[in-house]
Amino acid sequence: MKLFLVFLGGGLGAVARFTLTKAISDWAGIRFPWGILTCNLLGCFLIGLAAGHASKSAPDWFGPLLIVGFLGGFTTFSTFSNDSLSLIRSGEASLGLINILASVIPGVLAVWLGLRLTGS
């Protein structure tokens, strides 16, 4: 049952990531990967909230469905890494570095904030 919950959550998270990334990229219309950055930062914040909630009194399905599945499918470190390297390799190293710094440092802070807001 846990594998099914991870599968279901992961699929839904990936669809949510795709939809949000496309919408933001279409809106922004520039080369910088704003959509993936948004998904990663939002996902980091949400995983902090979810982990804080799970540490208190979450049902058994909560972790596999929402934390591992949905948020695992929603955040995309591999896509982030590929986007950053692509920018660097295409001669836009400054944009690649900005993407790395704007994702990693605020991402860690977003998880911390999510945990703090749940009292964990």
N, C-alpha and C positions, 0 to 999 in steps of 0.2 A: 504494500500500500504506500509506503514512503517513497518508493521509486516512482510510482504513478503521480504522487503529489509534486515531486521535483520536476517530472516531465511536464505536467500541466502548468505549473507555475513558470517554468523556464520558457515554455512556448508563449505564454501570455506576456511575460516580461520582454521577450525578444520582439514580439509584435508591438508592444508599447514603445520600446526603444526605436524600432524602425519608423514608426509613425511620428514620434516626437522629433527624431533626428531629421527626418525628411521635411517636416513642417518648419523647423527652425532654419534648416539649410536653405529651403526655398525662400523663406522670409528674409534671411540675412543676405543671401546672394553673393557671398564672398568666399574666398578660398579657405579661410580659417575654419576648422571643424567645430563651430559653435554648438551644433546639435549633440555631438558625442560628449563634448565638455559639459553641457547641460545635463545629459543623462548620467554621466559619471558623478558629478557633484550632487545632483538630486538623489541619486541612488546611494551615495555615501551617507548623506543625511538620513535617508529613510532606513538604511540598514542600522544606523545608530539608534534610531527610534525603535525599530523592530527588535534589535538585540536587547535593548533596555527593557522593553515590554516582556520579551521572552524570559528574561532572567527573573521576572516576578511571578507571573502566573498565566502563562500562555498554554493553550491546548496543544496536544501532541502533534496536530497537523500544521501548526503555525510555522515552525522552523523549516520543515521540508518544503512546504508550499510557498511561503512568502520570502523567507530569508535566502535559502539555498536556491529555490526555483525561480520565483519572480524577480527578485533583486539580482540574482546571479545572471539571469537572462537580460535584465534591463541595463546593468552596467557592463561596460565593454572595455576592459583594460587592454585586451588584445587589439581591438580596433583603434583605441587611443594610441597604443604603441606603434601600430602600422602607420597611422596618420602622421604622427610625429616624425618617424623615420622618413616617410615619403616627402615631407616638407624639407627636412634636412638634405636628403639626397637630391632634391630638385633645385637646390641652391637657395632655399629659403630657411636657412638655419635659425635665424632669429625668430621666425614664426614657430618653428619646431620647438625651440627652447621655451618660448612663451607658453606654448600648449602644455609642455611638460610641467613647468612651474605652476601654471594656472590650474592644472588638474591635481597634482600630487599634494601640494601644501594645503590648498583649500579643502581637498577631499578628506585629508586626515582631520582637519579642523571641523568639517561637517559631521564626521562620525562622532568626534568628541562632543560636539554640540547636541547631536541627537541623543547620545548617552546621558548627558547632563540634564536634558529636558525631561528624561524619564526618571531622574534621580539615581541612576546607576553609576 
